[in-house]
Amino acid sequence: MAYFAPLLVLGTALSADPTQPHYPHYGGSRKVQVLDSPTEWKFGFYNWTDFGDATRDLTAAQLKAIATTEAVTVPSVFDNEQPGVLGRRGTAFYRRTFTDLVPNVGAQRIWIGACSFYCRVFVDGKAYGEHRASGYTPFWIDIDVDGDLNRNLNRSARSSNTNTNTSTTTPHATTRKTTHELLIMADNRYNHTTAPCHTGGDFYEFGGLTRSVILHQVPAATAATAAATATADATTTAATATTAAVPTFIKSVSVMTASADLTSVNLTVMFGGSFNGESITVAFNGASAPTITVPITDAMLVLTNIKVSAKGDAEPPKPWTAAHPNLHTVKVVTSKSGDAVTARFGLRYLSINAGGRLLINGVATKLKGYNRHTMSPMSGSALTLKEVQKDVDLLVEVGANFVRGAHYPQDQRFLDLCDEKGIMVWEETLGPNTGTNNMVDPYFVKYQVQSVHEMVAASASHPSVIMHAFYNEGPDDDPRACAGYNASAEAIRDAVPLSHRMVTWASSSKEKGACYGIADILSFNDYPGWYTASLPQIEEVWRNHTDWVHAHYPSKPFIASETGAGAIYEWKNTSKSGGHAPKWSQEYQAEIVTADVSAVLGNERASGIAVWQFNDVKADPSDFHPQPPGPTKQECLACDYSTPYNPTTPMECSYISTTSCFRPGGENHKGAVDFWRRKKAGFIAAQKCFTKGC
């Protein structure tokens, strides 16, 4: 059976306001409703072949006929099975109603945190958008269910304008629907056309609405306001007239530290609607009086070198560091429509010294931490807030100041917590298991770049995010692939400066890489003592890597982006043969992790290490290259559990084969904690190294 994740517990959200599960926060005239629910959504599923082409046109009658009779919680996954068992793949539909939050809706948007893999959104039987740029990337869908009302308001405004040369038009009735039906398709079939970023890989990629769905509404402009902004010219186009009643609303606010003195920021605000005669006020840290007032002259407003005022201005604003993660807020409010957005940020500045070391606020900092997959037995990739908080608490407990979000854009709740706890983050787009064929495919690159844009925009203000990346273990040893790498790198650099985010990727090519000139930081994946070399050679392996980087790219920092060893939680054998514990035992993992961390943190040319990995995860039990008509091969079956499998409670394997397949029991067992977050000996070893030294 498939296991559905429980509801996000909004009462324990990062904000006391249940409509604000993560930053940014919204207010003023804008009303926000989190559509997550264990009772309001209905669900229907069609297997791999039953639904057919997910992109085809669907009439309102056909959409209404789609069966959605099963109760479902949102967020959740619909294909959660135990490790070693294939989840179902096909086309799912989620249906619910929502009621308008304001009397006259002028601007309406739906934010979808993640819809995996391919997504389409329908309201009242009409298609409003789709998403193909990975099932882990947040995106917005603009909904115009009030077009008739907006046109009526414009007719009223134009008829009241005495300068118009057109005849007076009597407004139509403004009776309108206030309750609407939302239908979302989530298709988790591997498909090069609808899901180009899902290229397979060594972890299970779940399907469903896996993060929050949030409704945003801003009131319509009144007829009087429309009259003030409508053009008197009789040749005004219908499109211009229609937008006149749409209020100014804020699409996004991003905040980046302006300079190394850590006292000012660059602020970018994106707008929608009609903003003639509008302005914004900007206030920091809850100040009642705005710092500045600026007219809106375009859909994008960039304000540079704005001094950040601390509370009461009694002292300068404090910077953000891992040890002291001080945070600030900025509130942007539109003058007429009253839309308000509050973003949270930290004053943090990145640079590189002459020796090729990464500097945080001018200080050489050793990054020490883990790679982490967003995955749990009960929730799949749709983790509850309680599960996210537990992971962050364990990262703090182990002494980590760094986490690589493998291998996709991260949950905004997780990034909020990392901001608060001083954990630096590497965030990357989905795209493991790619080849040169992908890098030279314009269609694939198009959606990868879109995913980059969406990832960077969603995470722009988070001080914890210090790197953006792409293409885990991709074809960077092939010069033909470098153009594809550069496309993603340039998309990042177009949006954020090096002082705010650095560009990297995890390379398994190591010294054979051909595209390193594109990167700001070189990051190597290597597993000495597990896949390569031997345990006694670990220090030498990492020394050779850093020496090569220093010789060929002396101005680029180096990070050990993946390394470690597998450990089956139930295998607690501490007996040693030849001086070392047996492979797959907890003790052997602890030996490997100790040697890796000691070698990298003790190397003056290394800027950090991300051990693979934080938690055990479900591997993809099918081929690593699943293609339509779907996965047909299961390489690693489930272990023999001592009791019937139950995802809600920690399980014990009574037997598991480590020789018959690549991922015993259908799991990647390299976690410092197991799938249920039980600590292994490797966790204790890393904790000692991170906090006291190896």
N, C-alpha and C positions, 0 to 999 in steps of 0.2 A: 504494500500500500504506500501511497505518497503521504508524507507528513507535512502539514501546513504550519507555518510559523505563527506563534501567538502575536497579538497586537502589541505594537509599540505602546508602552505605558506612558502616556503623555503627562501624567501627574508627577513623574520623576524626571521630566525633561530638563534640559539645561536652563530653561527659563521658566519662571513661575506661570507665565502665560501659555495656556495649552495651544494657542494658535501660533506659537513661535518655537518650534522644536529645535531650531538652530539659527545661527546668524546668517545673513542680516535679519534684523527685526523690522516690522512694518507697523505703521500707525497713521495718525491723522485721519483723513477722509477714507483712506483705503481700509477695506475690511478683508480679513483673511480667515479661511476655514481649512483646517487639516481634514482631508477626506478619509484618512485612515480609520478603519473600523472593523470590528469582528462580526458585525451584524448587518451593515448596510449594503454590502457588496454581494452580488450573485455571480456565479462562475459557470462557465461551460468549456469543455475541452474536446478538440477534434484531433485524432491521431495523425501520424505523419502524412498519410495519403488521403484522409477523408476530406479535408478542407480544400486542398489544392492550392492554387496561386493566391498567396496572401495579399498581393498588390492589386488584385482586380477590383474594378468598380463595383460598389454595392449600393443598391437602392435603399431608401428608408424602409421599405417593406421587407427587404431581405435582411437588413440589420435587425429589425424587430423580430424576425422569425428565428434568429440565432438563439438556440436554447442555452439559457443561463439559469439553471435551477438549483445548483449546488451552493450552499453557503460557504463563504470564504473570508478569511481575514486578509486585509491589506494593511501593511506590506506582508508578503509571503512569497514562497516559491511553490510551483506546482509539480515539481519533479524530484522531490527529496526522497531518496531511498538510501539504505545503509551503504557504507563503502563496499565496493565490489559488485554492486548491483546497478544496472543501467536505469536511469530515470526515464520517464516518458518524454518523447519529443513530438511536438506538433504545434497546433494553434489554439491558444486559449483566449477567452473573452471574459472581461470583468465589467459588470453593469451595476450602476446605482443612480439615484437621483440626487440633485442638490437644489436648494432654494436660494434665490437671490439674497444677498446680504445687505444690499442697499436698495432704496426705492426705485431709482432709475440708474441702471448700470450704463456707464459710459465706456469704461475700459475693463476688459476681463481677460485674465490669463490663467493658465493652469501650469504649475510647476511639477514636473515628474522627476523624482530623484533618480530613478533607474527603472527601465522597462526592458526586459531581456528576452530575446535578442533584438528582434524587429518589432517595432511598435507603430500602431495607428490609433488616432484619437477621433471619436465621433461625438457630437452633441446634437441631440434632437434629430437624429437621423442624417446629419450632415458631416462629411469628413472635413476635419480642420487641420490635420497635419500627420506626419509620420516621422520616424526616427530610425536611421540605419547606422549611426556612428557609434556603435557598441552599446551593449545592454548595461553598462556600468556608468554611463555618462549622463549627468543631469541635463535637462533641456526644458524650454518653455514652449507652450502652445497658446497662441492668441485666439480667443474665441469671440466672435461677433454675433451674439444672439439677439442684439438690440439694434441691428442696422435700421429697421423701420422706424424705431423711436428716434434715432439720431437724425434720420432724414426728415422726420416731422419737425424736430426742433429747428433744423436749418430752414425748413419752409416757413416756420413761425418767425424766425429771425429775419429772413429776407423780406417777408411781407411787411414787417414793421419798419423796415429801413426806407425812409422817405426819399432817398437818393436813387433807389433802384428804378430802372427803366422797364422792369417786367411787371406784369399784372399781379395783383395781390392773389396769393394762393391760400385757400382755407386749409389749415392743417388737418391731416387725417386724425382719426381717433388714436389715442396713445395707449389703448388697451393692449396688454402684452402678457406673455407667459412669465410667471415668476418661479416656476418649478421646471427643471430641465433634466433630461436623461443623459448621462455620461456613459459611453461605451468605449472601453480600451481593449485593443487587441495586443497580445504579447505572443510572439511566435519564436520558439526556441529551436527551430530547425537550422542546422548548418546549411548556409546558402550563400554563394559568392555574391549574389545580387542584392538580397535583402539584408544580409548580415555580413558584409565584407570584412569587418574588423574581427569577427570570430573565426580565427584560423586554426582552432584546436589548441592543444597544449597539455601539459602534464598536471592538470587540475580539472575538476569538474566545473563546467560552466552552467549555472542554473538558469531556469526560465521563470518569468513572472513579473509582477509589480513588486520589486524587491526593496524599494525605498519609498518614502512618503509621496503622496499625491496631495497638492495644496492648491486651493482655489483663491485667486486674488480678484477683488472687484473695487473699482473706483467710480464714484457717482458721475453721472453724465453732467455736462454743462447745462445750465438752465437756458431757457429761450432768450433771456436777457443777455446772458453771457455770450451766447451764440450770435446775437445781434451785434454785440460789440466787436466781435472778431470776424464776422462774415464780410466778404468783399462786396462792395456796392456795385461793382461792374457787372453788367448784365451778362457778360461773356464768361463769368465764373463757371468753371467746370463742375459737373456733378460730384466728382471725386473731392474737389476742394471744399465744396459746400458740405459734403457729408462729414469730413473730418473736423469742421468748425465746431461741432457740438461735442466732439470727443475731448475729454479733459487732458491736460498735461499730466502724464504719469511717469514715474521714474522706473526705468527698466533695470538699471544696475548702478551700484556705487562701488568703486574699487579704490583702495588706499594703499599707497606704497611709500616707504621712507625715501625722502628726497635726497639726503646727503649723509655723509659719515658723521656729521655733528649730532645726529639723532634728535633733532628738535623740530623738524618740519616734514611735511608730507606732500606728495603729489596726489591729487584727487581727480578721478575721472567719473563723470556721471553721464549715463545714457538715458535719453528720454523717448517717449512715445506720445502720440496725440498731437494736438495743436497747441504750440507754445508761444503764440504771438502775445507780446506784452507780459509774459510770465517772467519771474525771477526765482532764485532759490536763496534760502538762508542756510548757513553752515555753522554748526555749534559743536564744540568738543566736550566730551566727558560730562554730559548732563547739564551744561551751562544753560541758564535761562535766557541769557542774551546771546544772539548770534555773533560769531567771530567775524563773518563777512556776509554781505548780500551781493549777489551777482545776477545780472540779467541773463536769460537763456536766449542765445542767438542761433543755436544749431542743435541737432539731435544728439551731439556729443559735446560735452563741456569739460575741458581739461584745465584744472587749476594747479599751478605749480608753486612749490616752496611756501606752503601755508604753515605758519607757526602753530604748533599744537599747544593749546593752553591746558595746563593741569587744573585739577579741581581747585578753584579759588585762586589760581595763579600764585600760590604761596611758594612754590618751588618749581623748577623745570620738570617737564615730563620725564618719567623714568623709562629707560630702554627695556627691550625684551631680550632676555638671554635664557639659556636652559636652566641656569641656577635661579634666576629671578625673572619669571615670565610675566612681566608687567604688561597690562593690556589697557587700551584706551578705546573710546567710542567717538564716532562722528555722526551727527544727525543732519540729514539734508531734507529740507521741507520746501515744497513749491508754494509760491505766494498766493495764487488764486485757487487752484484746485485742492490745495491742502494735503497733497500726497506727502508721505513722510517715510524715509528709510533710515535706519540706524545700522551702520556697519561697525564691526569691532576689528581692531588692528593692534599691532605692536611695532615699536620703533626698533627695527633690526636691519643691519646693513651687511652685505656679503662682499668679500674681496679676496684676493690671492696675493700672498707675499712673494718675495723674490726667490724663495726656495721651493715654490710650488705647493705651499700649504694653504688650506682653506681657512679664512679668517671670518669669525662672527663678531661684528662690531669691533674689528681691528685686532682681535685676539685669536691666535691659533688654537683651534678647538678640535679635540679628538672625538669623532663620532663613534659611538659604541651602541650597538643594538641588534635588531632582528629584521628579517623579512617577515611580513605578516599577510596571510590571506584572510579575507572577510568570509568566514565560514564556521558553522557549528553544526552538531548533529541534529538539533531540533529545528533550527531556522534556515539551514542551507546558507545562502548568501544574504538573507533578509534578517540580519541580526536585530534583536530587540535592544533598546537602550541599556537595559541591565547587562546584557552580554557585552556590548561595546564598552561600558564602564568597567566591567570586570577585566577585560583585556588590557585596558589602559592602566588599571590598578596593578596588574601583574607586571606590565612593562616598567612601571615606576619601582615596584618591589625588586625587580631583578637588577635595577640600576641603569637601565637603558636611557640614553638621551637622544636616540635616533631610531627611526623605523622606516623601512622601505615598504610602501604600499604595493604589494605584488598582487596581480600584474595589471592594475586597472585604476581608474579614478576612484577617489576615496569618498566614503560617507561623510557628509558635512558635520554630523554629530561627532564622529571620531576626530575630525580636524579641530573642532571646537575644543574638545578635551585635550588634544595635544597642545593647542595654544595655551590652555590653562595650566598644564603640567610641565611645560618646557621641554616637550619631546619634538625634536626636529624631524621633518618628514620628507622623504623622496616620494613624489607622486608621478605616476606614469600612465600612459594610455594603454588600453588593451591591444595586444598584438604580438604575443609569443608565437613561436612556431612559424614565423614568416620566412620566405625565401626571396631570392633575387627576382623571381617572377612577380612577387607582390610589389617590390620596390620600383619596378619599371611599368607597373600597371596604373595608368592615370585614374581609373575608377577606384581602385583600392586606396591610392594616395589621397584622393579627394576626401574620402570619408575619414581617413586617419587624421588629416589636417583639420577637418571639422571637429573631430573628437578632441584634438589638441586645443582648439579655440574654446570649446565648451568646458573642458577641464580647467584651463587657465582662468577663464572668466568666473567660474564658480568658486575657485580657491584663491582668487587674487589677493584678498585682504588678509589671509591667514599668515601670521608671522612664522608659524611652525613649518610651513612648506618652504624649503630652501632649494629644492631641485625639482625639475620636471624632466621626464624621460619617456622612452618609447622603445619598442622592438626588443624585448628581452631575448637575449641569445640569438639575435637575428644574423643576417648574412653580411656582417660588416667586414668580412675578409675579402669580399668581392668588390672591386672598384666600381662595377656597374651599379651596385646598390647604393652608392654614396649619395646620389641625387635624391633618392627616397628619404634617406636619413636627413639630408639637408632641408627638405621640404618641411619636415616636422620641427627641426631645430629653428628654422627661420620663423615659423608660425609662433613659436614660443617667444623668440626675441622681438618680434613685431609687437607683442602684447606687454612684455615685462623686460626691464633691463637686467643685466647680469648682477647688479647689486641687490636685486630682489629675488631672482631665481637663476640658478645655473643649469645648464643643459648637460645631460649625461645619458648613458644607457648601459645596461649590464651586458658585457661582452664575454662570450665564451671563446672568442678568437684569440684573446690575449695578445701576445706579441705578433700575431699574424694579421691584426686589424688593419684595414686600409682606409678607414673613414675618420680616424681620430682627430684630424685637423678640425672637424666640425664641432667637437665636444669642448665644453669648458672643463669638465672633470672626466678622467678616465677611470672606468670601473670594470674590474675583472671578476668573473665567476670562475672559481677553481675549488676542487674538493680533494686536496692532498690527504692521503690516509684513508680515503673512501673510494674515489674513482681513479685518482692519479697519485703517483709517488707513494710514499709510505709515511707512517706517523713520525718517525725520527727525522724525516726530510722536510717537515712542514715549515720550519723557520727559514730554511734555505729557499724553498719555493717562493715564499712571499718576499724575501729579500731580493731574489732574482727579478720578480715582477716590478718591484719599486725601483730597482736600479735601472731596468730597461726603460721605464717611463721617464725617470729622471734624465737619462741619456738622450732620449729621443724627443720628449716633450717636457722640458725642464720647468716650464711655467704652468703646467697643469697639475692640479691635485690628483692623488690616487686614492681610490676606495676599494676595499675588498667587498664586492657587492653580494656575493654568495659564497658560502663555504660551510662545512659542517659534516654531520654524519647521521645516519638513521639509528633509531633506538625504539624498539617495540616496548611499550610501557610495561607489559607483563614480564618482560625478560630482565630480571634483576640479578642475573648471574654475575658474580664478582670474581669468579675464579679466573686466573690468568695463565696463558700459555705463551711462552716466549716473551714474557714481560708485559703482555697486554691482554686486556679482557677480550672475550670473543665478539666478533662483529655482530651487530644488531642488539647488543646488550646496552643497557643504560650506562654502564661503567665505561664501555668503549666510546660511546658518544661523548661522555664527560672528558675523557682523555683528549679526543680530537678537538673539542671546543676549547679546552684550556690551551692547547698548543696553538690553535689558530688565533685566538684572541691575544695571547701573549706575544706571538710573533708580529701581529699587525700593530697593536697598541704600543709595543716597544720599538717600533720602526720609525725613526724620525722623519722618514719621507712619506709615510702613510698618513692620510687624513681621517681614516676611519674604517670600520668594519660593520657589515650587516650579516650576522649569522643566519644561515638557512636552517630552520625557520622558527617562528614563534610557536605556532601550534600545528599539530598534525592535521592533515586535511584529506578529504576524499579526492583520490586521483580519478582521472577519466578512465573508466575500465574498458573503454573501446580503443580502437586504433587512435594514435595521436594525430591522425589526419582524417577525421570523419567527414565524409562527403555524402550527398544524397545518393541513394535513397535512405541514408541513415547508417549509424553504427551497426555493424553486424558481428563484430568480433569482441569477445570479452577475454582480455589477457590475464586479469587478476581477479579471482573470485573472492568472496567474503571469507573472513576467518570463521572458525567454528566457535561461536560464543557459548559460554557456560550456561546461559539462560536465553530465552527468546529475545531477539533484538528489540530494544526500547530506547528511542533517541533521547528520552527525558532523563535517563539515569545512566551513570557511567557503566560501561560494559566491560567484561573480562573475556579475553580470548582464551579458550582452552587449548586450541591448536592453531598454528599459522605456519604456512610454508614460506621459507625465505629463499628457496632455490628454484621454485617453479615459475616465477614471474618477476617482473621488474618492480612492482609495487605490491608487496605482500599484503594480503587482506584487502586490496583495493585502496590502500592509503599511502600517502607520503608520510613516513614516520620520522622525519628529521626534526620534528618540533621539540622545543624545550619543554612544552607541556603537551599532553596528548589531546585527542579530539575533544574530550570533556574538560580540558584545562587542568588535569592532574599533573603536578610537577614531576619532572624526571631528574635524574642526577645531573644531566646537562644544564638544567636551570640553575641548580645550586652552584655548579662549577662556574657558569657565566656570571652569576651574581657576585661571587668572590672576586673574579677578575675585574668586573666593571666597577666594584665599589672599593676594593682593598688592594687589588693587584693580584696577578696569578702566582 
